[in-house]
């Protein structure tokens, strides 16, 4: 398994994993939430809000983690 950081460039991949894994929330809710998390992380940290897990060349999981000051 490989991990890659969730940055603004990876937002689409993260959004796909979140909407597939947690279908009770609409895609727009996840999109808005990710945008807020990324804005916070860019202001307070290194712009990373977690990790995307990859196995066999495809995305298989996600772990959100916000920076703390």
Secondary structure, DSSP 8 states (H G I E B T S, - for coil): -EEEE--GGGHHHHHHHHHHH-TTS-HHHHHHHHHHHHHHHHHHSSS--EEEEEETTEEEEEEE-----
